[in-house]
């Protein structure tokens, strides 16, 4: 039987140690010098999260001290890219503090490239600065390890514990060690969820032995959502999945190629194709969101999803494949070197694939494709929990006491866990962790966590639930009829295949050209409910399969939320990410709103509602030199925890 490890008197439990979790630990120590801070990470903090393999750029940096951008500029950019649907208070809050985070990274030893003429950071695009980032995560992890009282690696957190003395208040979390099987019980006054978004809930384009070659981290199993949905937290924008245009099969990123190498795309006939699809798109979404004549204005780029729409339709018209024109740029030895370094610093698999398939981008323009959908809150999408914003910026409806706190008391989010904050990326996720940690410390100091009680019954019940797949396997393992077929259970791989197939076909995956409708979504919900019943009989033959079983359960909860939200929003808000075939136009009159859901933890029933989408930042752009609302400390370039005031 698994050994129980009880950690008493924890003040702040951080679930997940990616950039959001590490930022939480670092900031919690500054504001909570007397507090007990514990990190629980599914992998190893030194190489976990979406930044595990490295990055070649930090994609969110204002550059206010160099007179480049203001937080308001970033809000406008994210707002137009997300077709109007963002939490501007949360975005502004992150953007006004993110520069101090980046300066801190450099102080810790992260090599950031600089422009030799101006001395400012070398830009890849308006918001991106270039780094030598192979060791990005170990550098950031070191600060978190020094800040936390304990770091538990290899712990899969499966459930949040709830306070038995007060309804809707968090009391900690439980999970198990993925190597030893030990049962971990973390009793905590607050919990900050910094776990990842959801990859592999839709059927990937790569199958068989290549199934792990997806764009977003394959180990990101939607736990940020599974944990919070299971606890009854309200979620927002879960319909806002993302589809990426990437180099085919290796999923190598294209941003550095477009922005720094000045490459461009063309169809199989060598033609520019995007503009031919814009007139029809304008009829779908309106000129406000798509004005090619204004696309040269840096604050009004053509939204990412609409560029996807052009690529998808060009291929459907029979003019694929789409090529990235690299042959011109790669004639310059310096640009050729940057092109390869871009992959070697963060997506080694793409470089290996090109070498293995005899593709030399200097002499052959490589193919692009669109990925299967992913659900996340920190890239160019805004899925996640419905969280309180900062008191000084947020409208009344967006503020309920503590920044980044969900609708469950004492439960905070960062990174993928927070809804409505796209284009945060790595630096923004770390910054959100800092903001959440400061608020969590204040929550404790205000006495809001007093009197928490956790019954032994709840702890024992969760223990039995966690290890049930292994017990189920032991009972029925001798009734296998052929291979892995057993009339009494399914294994995690079978369950994942089933989930991916139904999400792909009914919720708008790649094989149906991202198309869905009311009828398909209702069928999808029915199949998800049947799968939920069968997941009660999922079997795990060892600890590794137990991990896969709980990753599957979290993916299932995330998937159900995606389908519910997609069904609720009766319009096509993001053409190129997904399409509602029965509501193909964007409908600002009825749907210029944020979607919010809550799943009842006891019944599993969903409640859906609309929330107002407030625009607190005006449309007129001013340069940083004209308008300065960044905290003075960030301007002075002396980053420290105290900068978040």
Secondary structure, DSSP 8 states (H G I E B T S, - for coil): ---EEEEEEEEEEEE--SHHHHHHHHHHHHH-TTS-EEEE-SS-GGG-STTTT-EEEE-----GGGT---HHHHHHHHHHHTTT---HHHHHHHHTTHHHHHHHHHHHT-EE-B-TTT-SB-BSSSS-EEEEETTHHHHHHHHHHHH-SEEE-SEEEEEEEE-SSSTTBEEEEEEEETTT--EEEEEEEEEEE----B-SSS--SS-GGGTT--SS-TT-BSHHHHHHHHTT--EE-TT--B--EEETTT----HHHHHTS--EEE-TTS---HHHHHHHHHHHH-TTT--GGGTTSTTS---HHHHHHHHHHHHHTT---EEEE-TTGGGSHHHHHHHHHHHHTT-HHHHHHHHHTT--TTTS--EEEE---BB-SSSS---EE-----TTTS-GGG-SSSTTB-SSBTEEE-GGGBTT--S-HHHHHHHHHHHHHHHHHHHHHTTTTTT----HHHHHHHHHHHHHHHHHHHHHGGGEEETTEETTBEEHHHHHHHHHHHHHHHTT-GGGTTEE-HHHHHHHHHHHHHHHHHHTTEE-SSHHHHHHHHHHHHHHHHHHHHHHHHHHS-S-SSTTT-EETTS-S--HHHH-EEEEEEE-TTT--EEEEEEE----S-S----TTT---S-HHHHHT---GGG--
